[in-house]
Amino acid sequence: MPDYADVCVLIPTLDEAETIGGVIDDFRAEGFESFLVVDGHSGDDTREIAREHGADASRSRARGRGRRSARASRTSTTPTC
């Protein structure tokens, strides 16, 4: 299995409570260890579920998925996000 210790998986979300846990678990099964969920003000429990599955999760005020992702990637502590 490849070493993904230097990689952070960035996941932009909006109302993904039903799927976010499985997405994180699937990435973890492939060897990824670091996850950053950037939420666009979901009305469900997306952030809480992401945290339960080991991700850092935050709400972003930036408009648009691209802007939210770009801002969030600058907060990552891994070399690659």
C-alpha positions in Angstrom: 0.0 0.0 0.0 1.4 3.5 -0.9 2.4 5.8 1.9 -0.1 8.7 2.0 1.2 10.2 5.3 2.1 13.5 3.5 -1.3 13.8 1.9 -4.4 15.5 3.2 -7.7 14.6 1.5 -9.7 17.8 1.1 -13.5 17.2 0.9 -15.8 20.1 0.1 -19.4 19.4 1.4 -22.9 20.6 1.5 -25.6 18.5 3.2 -23.6 15.3 2.9 -24.5 13.7 6.2 -25.7 10.5 4.6 -22.5 9.8 2.7 -19.5 11.7 4.4 -18.7 8.9 6.9 -18.5 6.3 4.2 -16.4 8.6 2.0 -13.9 9.1 4.8 -13.9 5.4 5.7 -13.2 4.5 2.0 -10.2 6.8 1.8 -8.9 5.5 5.1 -9.2 1.9 3.8 -6.9 3.0 0.9 -4.3 4.2 3.4 -5.0 7.9 3.7 -4.8 9.3 7.3 -5.5 13.0 7.1 -8.9 14.5 6.1 -10.1 18.1 5.9 -13.8 18.6 5.4 -14.8 22.1 4.3 -18.5 22.6 4.7 -20.6 25.2 2.9 -23.1 25.7 5.7 -24.9 22.4 5.6 -28.3 22.2 7.3 -27.6 18.6 8.5 -24.9 16.9 10.6 -22.2 16.7 8.0 -19.5 18.3 10.1 -20.3 16.3 13.2 -20.3 13.0 11.3 -17.0 13.9 9.6 -15.4 14.6 13.0 -16.8 11.2 14.3 -14.9 9.6 11.4 -11.7 11.3 12.2 -11.7 14.4 9.9 -11.0 18.0 10.8 -14.2 19.7 9.7 -14.9 23.4 9.4 -17.6 25.7 8.0 -16.4 28.2 5.4 -17.9 31.5 4.6 -16.2 31.7 1.2 -18.6 31.6 -1.8 -18.1 28.6 -4.1 -16.6 25.2 -3.8 -13.3 26.3 -5.4 -12.8 29.2 -3.1 -13.6 27.2 0.0 -11.2 24.5 -1.1 -8.4 26.9 -1.9 -8.7 28.6 1.5 -8.9 25.3 3.4 -5.9 23.8 1.6 -3.8 26.6 3.0 -4.6 25.4 6.6 -3.5 21.9 6.0 -0.4 20.7 8.0 0.6 18.1 5.3 2.8 19.0 2.3 0.1 17.9 -0.1 -3.6 18.6 0.1 
